[in-house]
Amino acid sequence: MNPEDMDHLSALIHRLAEKKLFFAHQSVGFDLMAGIEKLDFKREFNITENFDAGTFSKPVFAHQRIGTNRNPISKIHEFVKVLDNGIGASVDICFVKLCYVDIEPQTDLDQLLNSYQEAMEKVLKRFPELTILHCTVPITTVRPAWVPKLKSLAGKYTTDVKLNEKREIYNNKLRKLYNGKEPLFDLARWESYVNNKDSTVKINNRMIPVLHSKYTHDGGHLNSLGRQQLARQLIFSLAEII
């Protein structure tokens, strides 16, 4: 990051630090929050993982593990419940991020998107002053050809690329629904984007984005570089709202 970029980013951080933010997530969300701290933004933000409604009486960036992995509906419902139980009227910006494991072979993508859309509409109807930042589902890397059956890797780089195709289908539905209409953090896009180029694989005559290998230590979660780069993009997405 060159000095001019850093100055611009610092100015955005300073403005965001005056807002009340709530982020609901699982493990990749912790990666993003760790990235914010690694970029030395903690001195600007009042970051907390433990909070109650009173926490939002002043500027804060609160975040919380929410729901159960492989059960995205549980995350959506719990997100709404947390807002309904005291913080929805106090927060300026909120967002919930699903995980790559929430998209499985049997997942009904239209049903999932409809559940999400209906829940967000319910939230905005009850809290019209609130802004929701929508977020695409994160993606994973592709298993290298030289480790097709190694069990000792404990799951590293073993994701079937077809699941990334399904994640991309869901993300495209989400983009079509919200992009240009309501705030959107395109996490999946930024996970694949390095040096002005998308990292993709070809499947069914389509180029499907994958998590760039430079950004991960296990094929799904973010390493130090990935955390910093994706946290930076999250900050830019949040800054576009204010």
N, C-alpha and C positions, 0 to 999 in steps of 0.2 A: 504494500500500500504506500503510495507516494505521499509526501507531506500535504499536498493540496487536497487529496482524497481524505486524509485523516482529519484535516481542519473542517471539511464539509461534514464528515461523519460526526465529529465532535459537536458541531452546531446542532445537528439533528438529535443527537443524544440528549443534549441539554434541554431541548424543547419537549422531547418525549418524557424526560424525567419529571416534568411538571404535571403529567397525566396519571390517571389511575388505570392500570392494566391488569387483566386477568387472563392467564394462559392455562388451559387444561390439556393434559398430555400423558404419554407414557415415556419409554426410554429415550427415543430420539428427541423428545422434548427436553429431557435432561441434558442431552448433548448440546442442544441449541442454547440452553441457559448457561451451560458451562462455557460455551463459546463466547457469550456476551461477557462473562467475567474474565476470560482469557484476553479479550480485546481491551481490558482495563476499563470497562464501562461501569463496573460496580461502584466506583466512586461517584458516578452520576445518579444511578438508580438506587432506590430503596428496594432491594430485591428480598423477597421472603417466600418461603415455602409453607410456613405455618401461620395461619391467619384466621381471623373471624371478621364479622361485618364491620367492627370498629377499626380494623386495619385500614379501611378505605376512607377514613376521615381525612387523610392526607395523601399526597402523591406516593404511589407504590407500584412496583411490578411484582405482582403475586402470581405464583404458579403452583400447580397441584397435580399429583398423579390421580388419574380418574378412570373409572370403569375397569373392565377386564379385557386383556388382549384376546383376540379372536372372537370378540363379541362387541362389534362396533356400536350396536344399538345401546348397549349398557353405557358406553361412554357418552353418547349423545344425551341419553336420559339423565345421567348423573350431572352432566354439564348444566342442563336446564334446571335441575333440582338445586344445585349450588347457587345459581343466579336467583332462583325463586326464594331461597331461604335467607336472603338478607343483603346480597351484594349487588344484585342487578341494578338497583336504583342508584348505586354509588359509583359504579365503574364507568370509565369513559370508553374503553376499548376492551373487547374480550374475544377470545378465539379458542377453539378446540381442534386438536390435531389427531386424526386417526393414525394407525400404525400400518406398516407394510404387511404385518401378519393378519390384519383385519380383512384383507382381501384374499379369500381362499377359493379353490376350484368351485365350490358349491355356492359362493356368495351371489345373491341376486342383486346386481348393481342398481337396477332401477328402484327396487324396494329400498335399498340403503339410501340412495340419493333422495328419494321421496321422504323417508323418515327424517333425514337431516334437514331438508328444506322446510318441512312442516314444523320441526322443532325450532328452527331459527325464526320462522315467521311468528311463532308463538312468543318467543323471547322479545322480538321487536314490537309486537303488539302490546305486550305488558310494559316494556321499558323503551319507549320511543326515542329517548335521548341517547340510548346506547348504540355504539357502532360495533358491528361484528366483522372481524377479519376472517374470511374464509381461507382454507388451507388445503392444498392438494395432498394426496396420500404419498408418503415417501416411497422410494423404489430401492431395489437391491442390485448387486452386481451379478455377474453370470459366472457359473462354475467353470474354471479353466479346464481345458480338454485333458490335461495331464493328471487330474485328480477325480476321475469319474466315479470311483468306488471307495475311496479312502475313508473309512469310518473314523480314523483317529483324528481327523480335523474337527471333530465335534461340531459339525454343521457349517463350518466356514466355507463360503463360496459354493453352497450347494442349492441355491434357489433355482427352481425351474423358471426359465425365461418366460414361459407362458403366463406365469403369474404377473410378471412385469407387464405383459401385454394387457392383461385384465386390469391391472392398476391404471395403465394408460387410458384404457377405455373409460374407466370411472373418472379419472382426472379430466379427460376431455369433456365429459358430461358436466362436471363441476365448472370447468372453464366456460363452457357454452352458457351455463345458467347464470354465472356471476361476473365474469371478466368484462370490464368496461361498464358495469352496472353497480357493483358493490365491491368493496376492497377485497383483494385476493393476494395471498402469498403463495406463489407457485413453487413450493418446496421441491417437488419432483423435478421440475425443469432445472432449477439451480443445482440439484444434486448431480445432474448429468453434464453440466456445462463447465468446461475448463478451457482456458486459453482461447476463448471465442469459438469454441467448437463443442457440439453435443456428442456425448458418448452414447452410441446406439448399437443395436444388433438387429439383423434382419430376420423377421419371422412372418410367415404368411404374406410375403411380398410387401411387408411394411417395415419401416425402421422404427424400432421400439427403444425409447431411452432407458438407460441403465445407470445405476449409481457409479460414478467414476471411481476407479480403483485407488486414485490418489486421495480420496476423501474418506476411506473406510479401513478399519482394521479387521473386520470380520465379515464383510460383504453386505451388512445391513446398517450397522451403527456407524457413527461418525468418529473419525480419528481427530487428532488435534487440529490439523489443517482443515478438515471438513467442518469441524465445529466452528472455527473462526470464520470461514468463508460463508457458511450458511447463516450464522448469526448476523453477519454483516448485512446479508440480503434481507433477513427478517427485519432488521432495524430500518432499512430503506423502505420496506413495505409498510411498516407502521408509521414511518415519517410522512408517507404520502397521504395519510388520513388526516393529520392534524393541520 
